[in-house]
Amino acid sequence: MKILAITNQKGGVGKTTTCVNLAASLAANYKKVLLVDLDPQGNASTGSGVDKAHLKHSIYHVLIGKKTLNEVIVSSEKGGYHVAPSNRELAGAEVELVNELARETRLKQALNNLEQKYDYILLDCPPALNLVTVNALTAADSVMIPMQCEYYALEGLSDLVNTIKKVRVNLNAKLEIEGLLRTMFDNRNMLAQQVSAQLVSHFGDKVYKTVIPRNIRLAEAPSYGLPALIYDKASRGAQSYLELAKEIILINQIVKDNKHG
């Protein structure tokens, strides 16, 4: 089982789009996938076809210790994966957990008690370096950082890398950056090409080979409660996430082989 936190404290970088479409693409490759929506906006839930307005229980109830993950998981019928959904209630978790013992490890404990076995668990983090994000980083094996290739992107990246280092020292020694994902990429944009080149020269093979293009179908699909793969499989956006899923499966296979080798 691989637990991947998908995070960037900068909003609007395609984080939730990545979570939903990667979940569907891994499922299309016959992997069992759980998507945990840790953003109070609940966009990953909506984009997976889950009605967040009428949830009896959500990831909020798991973090405050009222429910187990098994009790809140629902199915994304069209996407072919499972979802631990979220809504506005989650915004209150931060305040309620402030004085609790082991508050950073709530999600990790919940995942340890999962009854169903998954190949991949994707954690969609809120666009902030808060207690919920720290819970995700404490529970994860590795981190995927979606980012746009623009001027301010590299600035925010250093803050996130420092947070990951702190979490590694204090809470989760095995945490590593699996990869940086270039999203909303426009090949005609000179600055995007320059930032992309900088990323590759600085992070080397930590930058995924797959690049996610700017694509209208990726933007339209959530309003139908569908991953792009179901909404329009032939679109460039859907195809690029299928490529990403294959790249991630391959990376994890190599890691496994190296461990056993």
C-alpha positions as CSV (number, residue, x, y, z in Angstrom):
1,M,0.0,0.0,0.0
2,K,1.3,3.4,-1.0
3,I,0.1,6.6,0.8
4,L,0.7,9.7,-1.3
5,A,0.0,13.2,0.1
6,I,-0.8,15.6,-2.8
7,T,0.0,19.1,-1.4
8,N,1.0,22.6,-2.2
9,Q,0.1,25.5,0.1
10,K,-0.5,27.7,-2.9
11,G,-4.0,27.4,-4.2
12,G,-5.1,27.0,-7.8
13,V,-2.2,24.8,-8.9
14,G,-4.4,21.8,-10.0
15,K,-4.0,19.8,-6.7
16,T,-7.6,18.6,-6.5
17,T,-7.8,18.0,-10.3
18,T,-4.7,15.9,-9.9
19,C,-6.2,13.9,-7.0
20,V,-9.4,13.1,-8.7
21,N,-7.9,12.3,-12.1
22,L,-5.0,10.3,-10.7
23,A,-7.4,8.3,-8.6
24,A,-9.5,7.5,-11.7
25,S,-6.5,6.7,-13.8
26,L,-5.0,4.3,-11.2
27,A,-8.4,2.6,-10.9
28,A,-8.4,2.3,-14.7
29,N,-5.1,0.4,-14.3
30,Y,-6.8,-2.1,-12.0
31,K,-5.5,-0.6,-8.8
32,K,-7.7,-0.3,-5.6
33,V,-7.7,3.4,-4.7
34,L,-8.9,5.5,-1.8
35,L,-9.0,9.2,-2.1
36,V,-9.1,11.1,1.2
37,D,-10.5,14.6,0.9
38,L,-8.8,16.7,3.5
39,D,-9.9,20.1,2.1
40,P,-12.9,21.8,3.8
41,Q,-14.0,23.0,0.3
42,G,-14.8,19.3,-0.5
43,N,-13.9,19.8,-4.2
44,A,-12.4,16.3,-4.5
45,S,-15.6,14.8,-3.1
46,T,-17.8,16.8,-5.5
47,G,-15.5,16.0,-8.5
48,S,-15.8,12.3,-7.6
49,G,-19.6,12.6,-7.8
50,V,-20.2,12.7,-4.0
51,D,-22.9,15.0,-2.7
52,K,-21.0,16.8,0.0
53,A,-24.0,18.8,1.2
54,H,-25.9,15.7,2.4
55,L,-23.1,13.8,4.1
56,K,-24.0,12.2,7.4
57,H,-20.4,11.6,8.2
58,S,-17.1,12.8,6.8
59,I,-13.3,12.8,7.3
60,Y,-14.0,15.5,10.0
61,H,-15.7,12.9,12.2
62,V,-12.7,10.6,11.7
63,L,-10.1,13.3,12.8
64,I,-12.1,14.2,15.9
65,G,-12.4,10.5,16.8
66,K,-16.2,10.1,16.4
67,K,-16.0,7.6,13.4
68,T,-13.6,5.2,11.8
69,L,-12.5,5.6,8.2
70,N,-14.4,2.4,7.3
71,E,-17.6,4.1,8.5
72,V,-17.3,7.2,6.3
73,I,-15.9,5.8,3.0
74,V,-18.2,6.0,0.0
75,S,-17.9,4.9,-3.6
76,S,-17.2,7.0,-6.6
77,E,-19.4,4.9,-8.8
78,K,-18.2,6.4,-12.1
79,G,-14.6,6.9,-11.1
80,G,-14.1,3.3,-9.9
81,Y,-12.5,4.3,-6.6
82,H,-13.4,5.0,-3.0
83,V,-13.7,8.4,-1.3
84,A,-13.4,9.5,2.3
85,P,-15.4,12.7,1.7
86,S,-15.2,16.2,3.2
87,N,-17.2,19.4,3.6
88,R,-17.2,22.7,5.5
89,E,-17.3,20.9,8.9
90,L,-13.7,20.0,8.5
91,A,-12.7,23.7,9.0
92,G,-13.6,23.2,12.7
93,A,-11.3,20.2,13.2
94,E,-8.3,22.5,13.5
95,V,-9.8,24.3,16.6
96,E,-11.1,21.1,18.2
97,L,-7.8,19.3,17.9
98,V,-5.6,22.0,19.3
99,N,-5.5,20.7,22.9
100,E,-5.8,17.0,22.0
101,L,-3.0,14.5,22.6
102,A,-1.2,13.1,19.5
103,R,-3.2,15.4,17.3
104,E,-0.7,15.2,14.5
105,T,-1.2,11.4,14.2
106,R,-5.0,11.2,14.0
107,L,-5.1,10.4,10.3
108,K,-2.2,8.0,10.5
109,Q,-4.0,6.0,13.2
110,A,-7.2,6.0,11.2
111,L,-5.4,4.6,8.1
112,N,-3.7,2.0,10.2
113,N,-7.2,0.7,11.3
114,L,-8.5,0.5,7.7
115,E,-10.3,-2.8,7.1
116,Q,-10.2,-2.7,3.3
117,K,-6.8,-3.0,1.6
118,Y,-5.9,-0.5,-1.1
119,D,-3.0,-0.3,-3.5
120,Y,-2.9,3.5,-3.3
121,I,-4.3,6.1,-0.9
122,L,-4.2,9.7,-2.1
123,L,-4.5,12.5,0.4
124,D,-5.9,15.7,-1.0
125,C,-4.5,18.4,1.3
126,P,-5.9,21.9,1.9
127,P,-4.0,24.8,0.4
128,A,-2.3,25.7,3.7
129,L,0.4,24.4,5.9
130,N,-2.0,23.7,8.8
131,L,-2.7,20.9,11.3
132,V,-4.7,18.9,8.7
133,T,-1.8,19.1,6.3
134,V,0.6,18.0,9.0
135,N,-1.7,15.0,9.7
136,A,-1.4,14.1,6.0
137,L,2.4,14.5,5.9
138,T,2.6,12.4,9.1
139,A,0.5,9.6,7.6
140,A,2.1,9.6,4.1
141,D,4.9,7.6,2.6
142,S,5.7,10.3,0.2
143,V,4.6,13.7,-1.2
144,M,3.5,14.8,-4.7
145,I,3.8,18.5,-5.3
146,P,1.7,19.8,-8.2
147,M,2.8,23.2,-9.4
148,Q,2.4,25.7,-12.2
149,C,5.6,26.7,-13.9
150,E,5.4,30.4,-13.1
151,Y,7.5,33.1,-11.4
152,Y,6.2,32.7,-7.8
153,A,6.0,28.9,-7.9
154,L,9.7,28.3,-6.8
155,E,9.3,30.7,-3.8
156,G,6.4,28.7,-2.3
157,L,8.2,25.5,-3.0
158,S,11.0,26.3,-0.6
159,D,8.5,26.8,2.3
160,L,6.9,23.4,1.6
161,V,10.2,21.6,1.3
162,N,11.2,23.1,4.8
163,T,7.9,21.9,6.3
164,I,8.5,18.4,4.8
165,K,12.0,18.4,6.4
166,K,10.5,19.4,9.8
167,V,7.9,16.7,9.6
168,R,10.6,14.1,8.7
169,V,12.7,15.1,11.7
170,N,9.8,15.2,14.3
171,L,6.9,13.0,13.1
172,N,7.6,10.8,10.1
173,A,11.2,9.7,9.4
174,K,10.3,7.9,6.2
175,L,8.6,10.9,4.5
176,E,10.1,11.9,1.1
177,I,9.3,13.9,-1.9
178,E,8.2,11.5,-4.6
179,G,7.9,14.0,-7.3
180,L,7.0,17.5,-8.6
181,L,4.2,17.6,-11.1
182,R,4.1,20.3,-13.7
183,T,0.4,21.3,-14.1
184,M,-1.6,23.6,-16.4
185,F,1.5,23.7,-18.7
186,D,1.4,25.9,-21.8
187,N,4.3,25.0,-24.1
188,R,4.0,28.3,-25.9
189,N,4.8,30.2,-22.8
190,M,8.5,31.1,-22.6
191,L,8.5,31.6,-18.8
192,A,6.8,28.3,-18.2
193,Q,9.6,26.6,-20.2
194,Q,12.3,28.4,-18.2
195,V,10.8,27.5,-14.8
196,S,10.3,23.9,-16.0
197,A,14.0,23.8,-17.0
198,Q,15.0,25.2,-13.6
199,L,12.9,22.6,-11.8
200,V,14.5,19.8,-13.7
201,S,18.1,21.2,-13.2
202,H,17.4,21.6,-9.4
203,F,15.4,18.5,-8.6
204,G,16.5,16.1,-11.4
205,D,14.6,12.8,-11.5
206,K,12.3,14.1,-8.7
207,V,10.4,15.9,-11.5
208,Y,7.8,13.6,-13.1
209,K,8.4,13.1,-16.8
210,T,4.6,13.5,-17.4
211,V,3.5,17.1,-17.8
212,I,-0.2,18.0,-17.4
213,P,-1.3,20.5,-20.1
214,R,-3.8,23.3,-19.8
215,N,-7.0,21.6,-20.9
216,I,-10.6,22.8,-21.0
217,R,-11.9,19.3,-20.4
218,L,-10.0,19.0,-17.1
219,A,-11.7,22.3,-16.0
220,E,-15.2,21.2,-17.2
221,A,-15.3,17.7,-15.8
222,P,-15.8,18.6,-12.0
223,S,-19.1,20.4,-12.8
224,Y,-20.5,17.1,-13.9
225,G,-19.1,15.3,-10.8
226,L,-16.8,13.2,-13.1
227,P,-13.1,12.6,-13.5
228,A,-11.9,13.8,-17.0
229,L,-11.2,10.2,-17.9
230,I,-15.0,9.4,-17.7
231,Y,-16.1,12.8,-19.0
232,D,-13.8,12.8,-22.1
233,K,-11.3,9.9,-22.2
234,A,-9.8,11.2,-25.5
235,S,-8.9,14.6,-24.1
236,R,-5.3,15.6,-23.7
237,G,-5.9,16.2,-20.0
238,A,-7.4,12.7,-19.4
239,Q,-4.6,11.1,-21.4
240,S,-1.9,12.9,-19.5
241,Y,-3.2,11.6,-16.1
242,L,-3.3,8.1,-17.5
243,E,0.4,8.6,-18.4
244,L,1.1,9.9,-14.9
245,A,-0.6,6.9,-13.3
246,K,1.6,4.5,-15.4
247,E,4.7,6.5,-14.4
248,I,3.8,6.3,-10.7
249,I,3.0,2.5,-10.9
250,L,6.4,2.0,-12.6
251,I,8.2,4.1,-9.9
252,N,6.7,2.1,-7.2
253,Q,7.5,-1.2,-8.9
254,I,11.2,-0.2,-9.2
255,V,11.2,0.8,-5.5
256,K,9.7,-2.5,-4.5
257,D,12.2,-4.5,-6.7
258,N,15.1,-2.6,-5.2
259,K,13.9,-3.4,-1.7
260,H,13.6,-7.1,-2.4
261,G,16.7,-7.1,-4.6
